[in-house]
Amino acid sequence: MQLFRFAIVGALVALVYVLAYVALLSLGMNQPLANAIAFLAAIALQYVGQASFTFGKRPNGPFLLHDRFGLLNRGVGHRNNRADA
């Protein structure tokens, strides 16, 4: 059952990526930027979908992305906001 859920999420994410890419291109965005935005959105959707639907876990971390993936590092924000810095 888990493999089936994994495949469903993967297929839906691929569809969302293609639709987002085409939509951004139709709005006049250049190809590299449209690809980057659609790809980053697909990564986030993939993580949330796989974590919650496939594995039954609640995504955590900043903006629902887990720190260990290095996508968003809270350390930079904390370092810049320290009172002694």
mmCIF file of the C-alpha atoms, coordinates in Angstrom:
data_MODEL
# 
_entry.id   MODEL 
# 
loop_
_atom_site.group_PDB 
_atom_site.id 
_atom_site.type_symbol 
_atom_site.label_atom_id 
_atom_site.label_alt_id 
_atom_site.label_comp_id 
_atom_site.label_asym_id 
_atom_site.label_entity_id 
_atom_site.label_seq_id 
_atom_site.pdbx_PDB_ins_code 
_atom_site.Cartn_x 
_atom_site.Cartn_y 
_atom_site.Cartn_z 
_atom_site.occupancy 
_atom_site.B_iso_or_equiv 
_atom_site.pdbx_formal_charge 
_atom_site.auth_seq_id 
_atom_site.auth_comp_id 
_atom_site.auth_asym_id 
_atom_site.auth_atom_id 
_atom_site.pdbx_PDB_model_num 
ATOM 1  C CA . MET A 1 1  ? 0.000  0.000  0.000   1.00 0.00 ? 1  MET A CA 1 
ATOM 2  C CA . GLN A 1 2  ? 2.849  2.377  0.793   1.00 0.00 ? 2  GLN A CA 1 
ATOM 3  C CA . LEU A 1 3  ? 4.410  1.847  -2.629  1.00 0.00 ? 3  LEU A CA 1 
ATOM 4  C CA . PHE A 1 4  ? 1.063  2.636  -4.263  1.00 0.00 ? 4  PHE A CA 1 
ATOM 5  C CA . ARG A 1 5  ? 0.751  5.866  -2.227  1.00 0.00 ? 5  ARG A CA 1 
ATOM 6  C CA . PHE A 1 6  ? 4.330  6.800  -3.114  1.00 0.00 ? 6  PHE A CA 1 
ATOM 7  C CA . ALA A 1 7  ? 3.539  6.383  -6.816  1.00 0.00 ? 7  ALA A CA 1 
ATOM 8  C CA . ILE A 1 8  ? 0.332  8.422  -6.559  1.00 0.00 ? 8  ILE A CA 1 
ATOM 9  C CA . VAL A 1 9  ? 2.129  11.342 -4.906  1.00 0.00 ? 9  VAL A CA 1 
ATOM 10 C CA . GLY A 1 10 ? 4.970  11.160 -7.425  1.00 0.00 ? 10 GLY A CA 1 
ATOM 11 C CA . ALA A 1 11 ? 2.579  11.203 -10.389 1.00 0.00 ? 11 ALA A CA 1 
ATOM 12 C CA . LEU A 1 12 ? 0.571  14.102 -8.978  1.00 0.00 ? 12 LEU A CA 1 
ATOM 13 C CA . VAL A 1 13 ? 3.710  16.093 -8.256  1.00 0.00 ? 13 VAL A CA 1 
ATOM 14 C CA . ALA A 1 14 ? 4.958  15.512 -11.812 1.00 0.00 ? 14 ALA A CA 1 
ATOM 15 C CA . LEU A 1 15 ? 1.622  16.756 -13.149 1.00 0.00 ? 15 LEU A CA 1 
ATOM 16 C CA . VAL A 1 16 ? 1.702  19.828 -10.909 1.00 0.00 ? 16 VAL A CA 1 
ATOM 17 C CA . TYR A 1 17 ? 5.271  20.561 -12.004 1.00 0.00 ? 17 TYR A CA 1 
ATOM 18 C CA . VAL A 1 18 ? 4.375  20.428 -15.707 1.00 0.00 ? 18 VAL A CA 1 
ATOM 19 C CA . LEU A 1 19 ? 1.222  22.505 -15.243 1.00 0.00 ? 19 LEU A CA 1 
ATOM 20 C CA . ALA A 1 20 ? 3.062  25.117 -13.166 1.00 0.00 ? 20 ALA A CA 1 
ATOM 21 C CA . TYR A 1 21 ? 5.897  25.308 -15.697 1.00 0.00 ? 21 TYR A CA 1 
ATOM 22 C CA . VAL A 1 22 ? 3.511  25.740 -18.626 1.00 0.00 ? 22 VAL A CA 1 
ATOM 23 C CA . ALA A 1 23 ? 1.445  28.313 -16.709 1.00 0.00 ? 23 ALA A CA 1 
ATOM 24 C CA . LEU A 1 24 ? 4.517  30.353 -15.839 1.00 0.00 ? 24 LEU A CA 1 
ATOM 25 C CA . LEU A 1 25 ? 5.693  30.244 -19.454 1.00 0.00 ? 25 LEU A CA 1 
ATOM 26 C CA . SER A 1 26 ? 2.281  31.390 -20.648 1.00 0.00 ? 26 SER A CA 1 
ATOM 27 C CA . LEU A 1 27 ? 2.548  34.364 -18.294 1.00 0.00 ? 27 LEU A CA 1 
ATOM 28 C CA . GLY A 1 28 ? 5.694  35.396 -20.156 1.00 0.00 ? 28 GLY A CA 1 
ATOM 29 C CA . MET A 1 29 ? 8.310  34.187 -17.700 1.00 0.00 ? 29 MET A CA 1 
ATOM 30 C CA . ASN A 1 30 ? 11.603 33.025 -19.194 1.00 0.00 ? 30 ASN A CA 1 
ATOM 31 C CA . GLN A 1 31 ? 12.277 29.276 -19.296 1.00 0.00 ? 31 GLN A CA 1 
ATOM 32 C CA . PRO A 1 32 ? 15.045 28.974 -16.668 1.00 0.00 ? 32 PRO A CA 1 
ATOM 33 C CA . LEU A 1 33 ? 13.127 30.992 -14.080 1.00 0.00 ? 33 LEU A CA 1 
ATOM 34 C CA . ALA A 1 34 ? 9.834  29.197 -14.788 1.00 0.00 ? 34 ALA A CA 1 
ATOM 35 C CA . ASN A 1 35 ? 11.616 25.866 -14.467 1.00 0.00 ? 35 ASN A CA 1 
ATOM 36 C CA . ALA A 1 36 ? 13.292 26.841 -11.189 1.00 0.00 ? 36 ALA A CA 1 
ATOM 37 C CA . ILE A 1 37 ? 10.060 28.062 -9.601  1.00 0.00 ? 37 ILE A CA 1 
ATOM 38 C CA . ALA A 1 38 ? 8.047  25.050 -10.762 1.00 0.00 ? 38 ALA A CA 1 
ATOM 39 C CA . PHE A 1 39 ? 10.821 22.700 -9.613  1.00 0.00 ? 39 PHE A CA 1 
ATOM 40 C CA . LEU A 1 40 ? 11.079 24.246 -6.136  1.00 0.00 ? 40 LEU A CA 1 
ATOM 41 C CA . ALA A 1 41 ? 7.310  24.125 -5.754  1.00 0.00 ? 41 ALA A CA 1 
ATOM 42 C CA . ALA A 1 42 ? 7.371  20.463 -6.810  1.00 0.00 ? 42 ALA A CA 1 
ATOM 43 C CA . ILE A 1 43 ? 10.071 19.666 -4.238  1.00 0.00 ? 43 ILE A CA 1 
ATOM 44 C CA . ALA A 1 44 ? 8.017  21.222 -1.442  1.00 0.00 ? 44 ALA A CA 1 
ATOM 45 C CA . LEU A 1 45 ? 4.835  19.475 -2.578  1.00 0.00 ? 45 LEU A CA 1 
ATOM 46 C CA . GLN A 1 46 ? 6.687  16.161 -2.887  1.00 0.00 ? 46 GLN A CA 1 
ATOM 47 C CA . TYR A 1 47 ? 8.035  16.435 0.652   1.00 0.00 ? 47 TYR A CA 1 
ATOM 48 C CA . VAL A 1 48 ? 4.688  17.318 2.191   1.00 0.00 ? 48 VAL A CA 1 
ATOM 49 C CA . GLY A 1 49 ? 2.800  14.728 0.159   1.00 0.00 ? 49 GLY A CA 1 
ATOM 50 C CA . GLN A 1 50 ? 5.209  11.888 0.832   1.00 0.00 ? 50 GLN A CA 1 
ATOM 51 C CA . ALA A 1 51 ? 5.559  12.708 4.508   1.00 0.00 ? 51 ALA A CA 1 
ATOM 52 C CA . SER A 1 52 ? 1.854  13.033 5.224   1.00 0.00 ? 52 SER A CA 1 
ATOM 53 C CA . PHE A 1 53 ? 0.093  10.766 2.701   1.00 0.00 ? 53 PHE A CA 1 
ATOM 54 C CA . THR A 1 54 ? 2.683  8.060  2.071   1.00 0.00 ? 54 THR A CA 1 
ATOM 55 C CA . PHE A 1 55 ? 4.375  7.751  5.455   1.00 0.00 ? 55 PHE A CA 1 
ATOM 56 C CA . GLY A 1 56 ? 1.734  9.235  7.774   1.00 0.00 ? 56 GLY A CA 1 
ATOM 57 C CA . LYS A 1 57 ? 4.124  11.724 9.342   1.00 0.00 ? 57 LYS A CA 1 
ATOM 58 C CA . ARG A 1 58 ? 3.464  15.376 10.050  1.00 0.00 ? 58 ARG A CA 1 
ATOM 59 C CA . PRO A 1 59 ? 5.958  17.552 8.142   1.00 0.00 ? 59 PRO A CA 1 
ATOM 60 C CA . ASN A 1 60 ? 7.919  19.855 10.416  1.00 0.00 ? 60 ASN A CA 1 
ATOM 61 C CA . GLY A 1 61 ? 10.575 22.536 10.248  1.00 0.00 ? 61 GLY A CA 1 
ATOM 62 C CA . PRO A 1 62 ? 10.422 25.991 8.703   1.00 0.00 ? 62 PRO A CA 1 
ATOM 63 C CA . PHE A 1 63 ? 7.785  26.214 5.962   1.00 0.00 ? 63 PHE A CA 1 
ATOM 64 C CA . LEU A 1 64 ? 7.186  22.463 6.405   1.00 0.00 ? 64 LEU A CA 1 
ATOM 65 C CA . LEU A 1 65 ? 10.663 21.566 5.149   1.00 0.00 ? 65 LEU A CA 1 
ATOM 66 C CA . HIS A 1 66 ? 12.842 19.508 7.448   1.00 0.00 ? 66 HIS A CA 1 
ATOM 67 C CA . ASP A 1 67 ? 16.167 21.076 8.474   1.00 0.00 ? 67 ASP A CA 1 
ATOM 68 C CA . ARG A 1 68 ? 18.218 17.991 7.666   1.00 0.00 ? 68 ARG A CA 1 
ATOM 69 C CA . PHE A 1 69 ? 17.583 18.481 3.942   1.00 0.00 ? 69 PHE A CA 1 
ATOM 70 C CA . GLY A 1 70 ? 19.362 21.822 4.093   1.00 0.00 ? 70 GLY A CA 1 
ATOM 71 C CA . LEU A 1 71 ? 16.655 23.571 2.089   1.00 0.00 ? 71 LEU A CA 1 
ATOM 72 C CA . LEU A 1 72 ? 16.097 26.240 4.703   1.00 0.00 ? 72 LEU A CA 1 
ATOM 73 C CA . ASN A 1 73 ? 18.637 26.873 7.415   1.00 0.00 ? 73 ASN A CA 1 
ATOM 74 C CA . ARG A 1 74 ? 17.232 28.625 10.450  1.00 0.00 ? 74 ARG A CA 1 
ATOM 75 C CA . GLY A 1 75 ? 20.746 29.169 11.793  1.00 0.00 ? 75 GLY A CA 1 
ATOM 76 C CA . VAL A 1 76 ? 21.366 32.095 9.444   1.00 0.00 ? 76 VAL A CA 1 
ATOM 77 C CA . GLY A 1 77 ? 18.268 33.926 10.675  1.00 0.00 ? 77 GLY A CA 1 
ATOM 78 C CA . HIS A 1 78 ? 19.065 33.214 14.311  1.00 0.00 ? 78 HIS A CA 1 
ATOM 79 C CA . ARG A 1 79 ? 22.655 34.349 13.874  1.00 0.00 ? 79 ARG A CA 1 
ATOM 80 C CA . ASN A 1 80 ? 21.620 37.635 12.293  1.00 0.00 ? 80 ASN A CA 1 
ATOM 81 C CA . ASN A 1 81 ? 19.012 38.321 14.963  1.00 0.00 ? 81 ASN A CA 1 
ATOM 82 C CA . ARG A 1 82 ? 21.171 37.749 18.038  1.00 0.00 ? 82 ARG A CA 1 
ATOM 83 C CA . ALA A 1 83 ? 21.423 40.668 20.415  1.00 0.00 ? 83 ALA A CA 1 
ATOM 84 C CA . ASP A 1 84 ? 25.193 40.242 20.838  1.00 0.00 ? 84 ASP A CA 1 
ATOM 85 C CA . ALA A 1 85 ? 25.944 40.112 17.106  1.00 0.00 ? 85 ALA A CA 1 
# 
